[in-house]
Amino acid sequence: MTDSLRLRIDRLSALAEFSLRSLGQPYGRTFLRQVALRYPTRLVRALWQYWAAPGAPQTAERLLLLHDDGEFIERAASAAERLLVATGFCQKPFSCPAGRFNHDCSHLSGLTSHVVTRFPPACADCAIRVLGAAALSAGASFAILTSASDVASDILLPALQERRFTHALLAVCPYSVEPMSLALLSGGIEGCVVGYALGACANYGQWLRADGGDKPERTSLSPQISDRMLEALSEVAALRCENGSYTARRYAQIDNVYRPYANCSANSAKDQVHRPTQ
C-alpha cells in the first residue's frame, strides 16, 4: 500500500467515525435530510473530490479543488462576497464584549474599511477582530462559527440552494477538518481549511461540548498559518483594487454572516448589500 493511499484511507476512516457519531445529533440529521437525500449527486461528487484531495488526517491545512495559493487568490478575488472567511467563536477572548458563544463581534459591527476604529482593551489581542477587518478589506463575507447546525443553515444550505458562497477560507478545530472539508465540497465551495494549533478539541466528546457552547479553552492558529491567511486576504484586496472591483466599506450582519456593502446608512444596510448575480 502506498503512502498516499494509506493517508486517504486514514482520512476516510476519520470522516466515517465522525459521521456515524453525528447521526444522532441535530447536525447529522440536517446533513442527511437536506444534503444527502436532496442532493445525492452532489454528495457523491463531493466524496470523490474529498478522496482525491491531498493531505493527512487532521492536517493543519487542506486545499479544496485548488492546486496552490496563487490559484486561490485569483479565484477568491473574482468571487467578491461569495468568498467566505470564517473562524470559530472559540478564538474570542473570554471577556469578549459581544459574548462568546454567538456570531457577534462588536468591533466588526461598527467597522468602516480603511478608517481607524477604536476598540475596547478586551479586543486588543482578538484574532477575530484582525481577521474580520482583513476580510472586509478583501470584499469578503465573514462568519463567526458556533454550532455545526448553524454552519449548515447559515453557510452550507445557502451555498447549495443559491450559490451564496463559492469560495472559503476557514479556520476550524483540527478534529473538524475532515467533516468540514466534505461539507464545503458538497456545497460546491472551493478554497482552504486550516486547523488551530492551540486549544483545539482532541476528541469527539470535547467537540460535542464545544458545539453546545462549552469550550473552556481559547483556540489560536500558528503564527505561520495566521500570517498566511492575512497575507492571502491582502493579496485578494490588492487584486480586486487592481481590477477596479466593487469596494466594500462596512459590514451588515445578515443570517448570522457579516456581508459587505458600500458606504451607506446603517438603516439601509440590508437593502444595500451587494448581492451576487445568480
N, C-alpha and C positions, 0 to 999 in steps of 0.2 A: 504494500500500500504506500503510495506516495505521500509526502508531507502535505501537499496541497489537498489531496483527497481526505486525509486524516483531519485536517483543520475544518474542512467543510462538514464532515460528519460530526465533529465535536460541536460546531455551531448549531447544526440542525438538532442535535440532542438537547442543547441548552434551550433552544426555542421550543422544542416539544415539551420539555419539562415545565417551562413557564406557562405554555398554552394549556396544558392539562390541569395545572393547578388553578388557572384563571377561569375555567369553565363555570365554576360555581359562583364567581364574582360578577358584579354588575358589568364591568368592562368586558369580561369574557362573553357574557350573554349578548351584549350590544354588538360586539365584533361578529359573533356568529350569526345573529339575525340580520343586521343591517349591512354587513360587508360580505361575509362568506356566502350567505344564501341569496342576497340580492345581486352580487357581482361576482359570481363564481369564476368567470373567465379572467377577470382582473386578478383575482386571488391566485389562480393557477399561474398566470404570467408573473405575478409578484414572487411566488415561491421559486420559480425558475431563476428570476433575476437575483433573488436572495442567495440561492445556491451558487450562482456564478460569481457573486461579489467576493473579492479577496478579503483576507483578514482572519485573525484568530478570534475565538470566542471572547466576548467581553473586552475586545481590544479598545485602546484609547481613542481610536478613530476609525470611521467606516465611510468610505465614499460610495454613494449610491448612483449607479448609472453614469458615472463620470470616471475619467481616466486620470485627471490631475487637477491641481488647484487652479491652474490657468483656465481650464475649461469651465470650472465652477464660476469663477469671477465673470467671465464673458456672458454666460447664460444668466447668472443672477442679476447682472446689470440690466439685461433686457426684460427681466421678469417684473421689475418695479415692486409694487406692493404685493405681488404674488410670491415674492421672496419672503419667507417667514424665518425670523430669528427668534429663538426661544431658549429658555433655561428654566430650571426648577425653582419653586418657592424656597427650597432648602438652601439656596445661595443667599437668601435675605439675612441681614443681621437679626439677632433675636429681639433687638429693640426697634425694629422697623416701624416708622410712624404709621404706615398703612396696615400694620398687622402682618402676620407671617403666612398663614395657610389661606391665601387668596390670590387673585390675579392682579392685584393692585400695586401701583407704585406712585407715591405722592409726587415724586420728582418728575417722572415722565408725564404725569397728567398736566403739569404746568410748564413743561419744557418747550422752548422755541429754538429751533435749529440755528446754530451759529450765533446765539445770543447767550451771554453769561447768565446762568440761572443759579441763584443761591439755594443751598440745601442744608437741612439740619445736620448737626455733628454725627448723628447716628448713621447718616448716609455716606459719610466720608470714605469708608472702605468697602462700600457695597458694589460688588461686581455687576449687579443687575443695572444699577444706575449708569455705569460706564458702557456696558454692552447695549443697553437700550438707546442711549444717546448716539452710539455709533450706527445702530440700525436705522435710526431716524435720518441721519446724515446720508445714508445709503438709499433712502427712499423705501426701506423695507418695513413690513409689518413686524410687530414684536409681541411675544406672549410670555407670560409667567406661568409655567405649567404647575398644576396641582394634582388632581386625581387622574387616573387613566380614563375614567368615564368622561371627564371634561375634555381631555385630549381628543377623544373620539368625537364628541359632539361639536367642539369648537374648531377642530382642525381637520381631522380625517374625513368626516362626512361632508363638510363643505368642499373639501378638495375633490371628493368623489362626485358630488352632485352638481357642482357649479364651477369646478376648477378654480376655486378661490385662491388656493395656494398650489404652486407648481414646483417651487424650489425651497429648500430649507437648509438652515444652519442651526443645528440643535445641540445643546449640551444636556446630557442626562446622566443618571446613575449608570455605571458600567453594567449593572445587572439588567438594565432596561435596553441596552444597545441592541440586542437581538430582536425582541418583540417590536421595538420602535422602528427598527430598520424595515421589518416586514410590513408594519402598518403604513409607513410612508410610501413604500413601493406599491402597496395595494391602492393607495390614493393617487398614484401616478406622480409622486413627488420625488424629484432627484435632488441630490445635494450631499451634505456631510453631517454625520452624527459623531459627536465626541463625548467621552466619558470623564467624569470627575476624577481627580487624583486623590482627594482627601475627603473624609466624612461620608463616603458613599455607603449604601446598603450592601451588605455582604451576602445576604441570602433572601429567600422569598418571604420569610417571616418579617424581616426588617422592612422589606419593600412594601409589604401589605400594610404594615403600621404607618409607614410614611404616606402611602396612598390615601390614608384616612386623616392625615394631618399630624400624626405623632412622629415627629422627626427631631430628636434631641440634638443631633449633630448638625453642624453647618458645613455644607459642601464647598469645595473650591476646585477649580481647574488647575492644572500645572501651569506655571508661568509661560512655558513654551506654547502650549495649546491656546491659552488665553491671548497671548500676543499674536498668534497666527489668525485667530478669529477676528481680532480688531484690525489687523493688517488687511485681511481679506475684505472686510467691510469698507475700509478706507479706499481700497483699490476699486471696489464696486462704485463708491461715491464719485471717485475721480473719473471713472469711465463714463458714468451717467452724465457728469458735468461736461465732459469732452463731447459726448454725443448730443448735447443740448436737450436732455430728457427732462421730463416733469420734475420739479423740485418740491419735496415735501418740507413743510415748515413746522408743523405741530402734529400731535397725535390725538386721535379720538378713540376712546375705548368702546368698541362695538363687539358684542357677543364674546366678551372676555379677552379680546385681542386688540392691541393698540394698532390702529390703522392710520397711515399717514395722510395728511390733507394739506392743502395750500393755506396760506396765512389768511385767516378769516375769524369772525367772532365765534366764541365758544358755543353760542346758542344755535348757530347754523352748522356746527361741525359735522354732524352726521349726514346732512344733505350735501356737504362739500367734499366728502371723502371721494377720492379719485378711484372709481371702480373700474376694474379691467373689462375690456370687451369680451363677451362670451364667444 
